[in-house]
Amino acid sequence: MAGDSLGAEALLQELAGPATKIQLGLERMQAALLASRLPVRLPFPVVMVAGTNGKGSTVAFLEALARGAGYATAAYTSPHIWDFRERLRIRGQPLAEDRWVRALAALAPVATRIPLTYFELSTLAAISLILEEEPDLAILEVGLGGRLDAVNAFVPDLSIITSVDLDHQALLGPDRESIGREKAGILRAGGMALYGDGQNPCKSVLSQAAKLGTKLERLGIHFGWHKGFFYGADGWEGLAPSPLQPQSPAQWDNLALALAASFHLHHRLPKLWPPAATWRERPILPGRCQCIQPWGTDFPSVWVDVAHNPQAIAALGKLLTDYRQGTVHAYWGMMADKDMVQCAAPLLGLVADWTLIEFPELERAATATQLRAALPDGTIRAVVDHQDLPKRLEEDAKQGSSRDIFLCFGSFHVLAALPRSWFGEDYP
């Protein structure tokens, strides 16, 4: 059959179509689960993570905490960056290609009867692989929204909503309250949940939790952090591992969510609590305001951030304000459905010049003309194809100072355009 000759992602695209085909709704997933005899309640603790920003970080922190305590973990995330297999980590590592191929091939008869999307089929395959591995803990990241996302077909023991802000409005609604209502779809009646919008919580999230009788604990009220110390509603206060450098308030918030999750899971996974003061296993988290030095300390550092909406880029701007010493040169690429004016605004007073990144083969990608319209006249340094971005950075580095920052941001596609080798051996 096709699976004998195709790689995992090629087989997935043959069965389901391209990854850009987004069709929200649980009916197809529910039918496919019945047809494939996959359970909606998995036989181990399941944490489901939704949110506009911070999902991947919270997953990575909780995964690292659990692995450091000696537990076998499964972490399902999206999108992948360099290799499709990144979407599922078992004990911190991706599975072999042939495992994915077999899992997808087994689902082929279902896919011929039920028109499943790329994400739906990859989720079904991932769950079948997780069941084979029998981990102690599964952490499932919602792909888009919450209520109608394929991951929400499964039953969580703990739900986490990291943050709610403007993104994907065409699919999720025009304002925060509408988007919050979609995120709150992962809450369960009588269940346990954590919510990370400490300063400005969505009423739609709070009201949905009250309606369902969900026990909802909130950052800044029931748990949180202050000057490097973490605290929880049970009276615990102490040290825990710090976010990776450079440390942003947003990453401290995400770590606080992961620590609160650890506390609520420890009745089933006792070694999760109390937390160790240092990382025993490092979080696997490329491109979340990550500082790398591909050419050594005598050249500019490269900051890579997949931030692609106003909330995330505003947090990036605050971090740059605290850390920058030399000149900041921006390398910006983004999808065309984003609010480019609002996304660029937090960085205008911090960035000296802009290199615009184009993705000609991506229909969703913004053109240089669209990006340019969001920036002041006279600030554009160059326009590059994403395939030429590494070479351009290397050329610019020869003229730069060790105090300078090359800021590459705006999309997961920008991160994917950089050589994996620049990120060391931390990423499987």
N, C-alpha and C positions, 0 to 999 in steps of 0.2 A: 504494500500500500504506500501512499504518499509519505507517511512517516518514516519509512525505511531510508529515504534519500534526502529528505528535507531536514534542516536544522529546526530547533524549537520555534523560533520566532517566525520563520518562513512557513512552517506548518500551521502556526496560529493564524497567520494572515490568510492562508489558503482556506482555513475552516471558517474564519470569522470576518475577514475583511481588514482594512487598515486601522491602525490605532486611533486615528483622528475621527472615526465614526462614533459619535457619542449619542447614545439613546438611553436616557434615564428611565427607570421603571423596574419593578421587582417581579413582574409576572413571568418573564422569560426565565429568570433565575430560579424562581420557585418551581416552574415546570421542569427545568433541567435537573434540579436537585432530586425531584421525585424520579425522573427517568434514569438518573445515574445512581440512585440509591445512596446519595451522600446526605449525612445528617445535618440538620440546622443547628443542633446543639452538640458541640464537640466534647469529647471525653476528658478534657483538661481545661484549666482556667483560660478564658479568652478575654483579652482587653481590646476594645474597639476604639480607635482614635480618629476623630473628625476635627475640622477646624480650617479656617482660612489660611493661617500661618502657624508654624510650629509643630505640625503633625510629625514630619520626619524626624525632627530633633527629639520630640517626646518619645517616639518609638525607639530611637537609638539609645537614649539615656536609660529607659526602662529595660531594654534588651541587655545593655551592658551591666546594669545593676544586678539583673537576674543571673547572667552568666558569671559575674564575679562572685555570686553567692553559691555557685556550683550547680545551677539548674540548666537543663537543656531547653533552649528557646527556639521558637520559630517566629520570624518577623517577616510579614508580607507588606511591601511598600510599593509605591509608584510615584513618578515614572522611573524607569531605569535610565542610566546615564551612558555607560559604554557597552554594556552587555545585558541582554534580556534577562539572563539568569540572576542578575542583581535583585530582581523583584522579590525573591524569596531567599532568606538566609536561615539555615538550620545550624544551630550552635555557632553562629557568626560567619558561616561559610555558605556560598552558593552550592547548589546541587549540580551534578554532572549533566551535561546536555542531554545525554540519552535518557535520563530519568524524566526530564521534561517532555521529551519526544514521546516516550511511552505513555505518560499521563495524558497528553493531548490526543494521542492516537486512540486511547481507550474512550475518549469523549467524542470521537468523530461520529459514531452513530447517532448520538444525541444531537450534535450540531447539524446533522443533515435534516433532522425533523423540526428543530427549534432554532430560529435565526438569532444566534447569540452574537454579541459584539466582542471585539478584541478583549476588552477588560473583563467582561463576564466570563468568557472562556478561560482566560488566564487565571481568574480567581477560582474557578472550579478546579482547574488543574492544580493550582497551588494548594487548595484545601485537601485534595486527594493525596498530594505528596506529604503534607503536614500530618495527615492521619497515618500514613505509612511510617513516619518517623517517630510518632508518639512522644512529642516533647512534654516537658513539665508545664510550659507556658506558651501560649500563642498570642502574638500581638498583631492585630490586623488594622492597617491604615485604610481609611475610606478614600476612594479615588476622587470623587467630586460630590460635594454637598453632603448628603447623609441619608435622608429619608428614602430616596429612590436609588441609592448607590448599590451596586451588586454585593458589596461586603455586608451591607445591612440585612441581607437575607439570613445571616447567621445570628445566633443568640450570644450576646456578650455577658460575661459575669461582671464586668466593670466597663462603663463608657466614659470617654474623655473627650470634651470639646475644648480645644486649646484656645481658640480665639475666633471672633466673628468680625469680618470687615468686608469691604466691597471687592468682589472679584467674581468673574463668571456670572455677571448680572443677567445676561440673556437666558441663562439656564436656571438660575437660583432665585431671581427676583431683583427688584430695582434698589432696595435699601437694606440696611443692616438687619432690621426686624424681619424682613422676608427671608433673608439668608439665614438668620438665626433659627427661624422656624424649620428650615430644611436641615440644618445641622442637628437640631434637637430631635430629629427623626430617629437618631440612634439611641435615645433614652428608652428605658423599658419600665413598664408598670411595676412598682415596688422594688425596682433595681437600685443600684449604686452608681453615682456618676460624679465626675470632677469637672469643674469649669474654670477656665483660665483668664477670662476677661475681668481682672480685678478692679480696674478703675471705671469701666463703663460697660457693665453687663447688659445683654440684650433682654428686654422684657419678654420677648417671645420664648427665649430659652427658659427663663425662670417660670413663666406661666405654664409651659408644657411640662416641666418637672413637677410643678404643683398639681397639675391636672392628673398626671399619671401616678402620683404618689412616689416619685423617684426621690431617693435621698441624695440631694445635690449639695456637694461641698464646693466652696468657692475660694479661689486664690485671694489672699489678702484678708480673708475672714476666718476660714477654718484651717488653712495651712498657708505657708509662704516662706519668704526669706528676708533677711535683713543683715546687710554688711557681712555676707558670707556665712551666716548661720541660718539654719532652716528650723521651722517650727511646725507643729501639727496640733490638731484639736485635742489629741489625747494628752497634751501637756509636754510632749517631747520637744526638746530643743537641742541642737547639737551641730557638729560639723558633718559634712558629707562631701563627696567629690565635687570639685568645681567644674563648671563648663570649660570647654577647651578655649584657648586663646584665639583671637581677642574676645574677651568676655562681655557680652551685651546683656542689658537687663532682660531682654526677651528670652535669651537662653537660660538665664537664672530662673525665669518663670517656668520655662519648659522643664527644667530639671526639678523644680518644686512639684510640678504635676507628676513627674515620674516617681519621685520620692513618696508623694501621697498615695499613688497607686501601689507602690511597694508595701506601704503600711496596710492598705486594705486587702492585699493579697496574702499577707503573711499568715493568716489562719489556715491557708491551704499550702503555702510555701514558707515554712517557718524561718528558713535561713535568710529570707529577704529583709528581715528586720531584727535589730537596728542596722542601718546602712554602715558600710565601711567609710572611713574618712578619705580614702584615696581610691582611684580606679584600679580595680584588679583586672578588668578587661576594658580596653578603650572603646568608647562609642564609635560606631561606624557611620560617619556623617560628612561626606564630601560636599563642599560648596555651600555651606551655611556660614557665611561671613568667615571664610577660612583663609588664613594667611599662609602662603607658600613662598619659598625662595628658590625657584628652579635654577638660578644662575649663581647662587651663593650670597653671602652677606655683603659683598662689595657692590651689589647691584640693587635696583629697586625690588621691593617685595610685590607680590601679586596677591591682591585680595579677590577672592571669588565668592560671589553670593548669587544664589538663584532667585533672590527677591524679585517678584514680578507684579506687585500690586502696591498701591500707595502706602498701606500700613507697614508692609515689610521694608519698603525703601525709606520711609521716615525713620524707622528704627536703625537702618543702615547709616543714615545721615547723622543721627545722634552719636553712633559709635565712632564714625569718622571724626566728628568734632572732638571727641575725647582722645583719640589715638594719633591723629595725623601730626607729623612733624615737618615733612617736606611737602612737595607738590603732589596733588592728586590728579592723575590722568585717567579719564573714564573710557571704558570700552563697552559699548552698550548695544545689546540686541534684545528684541522684544516681539511678542506676538501682537498682531494688529488689532485684536479685540480688547486690548488694554487701554486704559486712559493714560496716554503717554505724557500729556501735560502735567497731570497730577503726580505721575510717577517720577518725572524729572525734577519737579519743583523742590523737593527736600535737599537736592544735591547742587543746586545752581550756585550757591555761594561757596561751595566747598571744592568744586572741580574746576581745574584750570582750563582743560580742553577735552574734547570728546572725539573718540574714534567710533564710528557707527558700523555695526556688524550686520551684514545682510545674509539671509538664508534663501537663495533663489529657488531651491527645490521644495521649500515649505510654503504651501498655499496660505497658511495662517500667519506667516511671519510679516512683520512690518517692514516696509521698504525704507531705504535711507531718507527718502523724501518725507515720509511720514514721521520718522524720528527727528529729522532736522526741524520740522515745524514746531516741535516742543522746546527748542533750545534757542538761546540768544544768538543773534547774528555775530559772526566772527569767532565763534568758539569751536567750530568743527575742524579737527585736525586731519582726519582722513576718513575714507569709507573702505571697508575691507569685506571680502567674502569670508564666511566663517572658516572655510578650509585654509585660508591664509592667515588666520588670527595668530597662531603660534609664531610663525615667521615674523609677523609684524611686531609682536611683543618683544621678540629677541632683538630685532633691529632697534626698537625704541629703547630697550634696556641699555644698549651700548652708549646712549647719549644721556642716560639718567643718573641720578644720585642714589646712594644707598638709603637715603631718607625718603625717597619718593615712593608713592603707592600707585600701582597700576590696578585700577578697580574694574574687574570684569563682572558684569551683572546683567540682570534683566530676564533671564530665562534658564531653564535646565539645558536648553540647546547651546547656550553660551558655555556652560560648564563642559558639555560633551565635546565642544570644539577644541578643548585643551587636551594635550597629551596626558594619558593616564599616568605615565611615568613621572610627571611633575609632582604627583601627589604621594610619592614614596610607596611603601609596601603595606600601608595600613588598610587598603581597600581591596577586599577579595574579589 
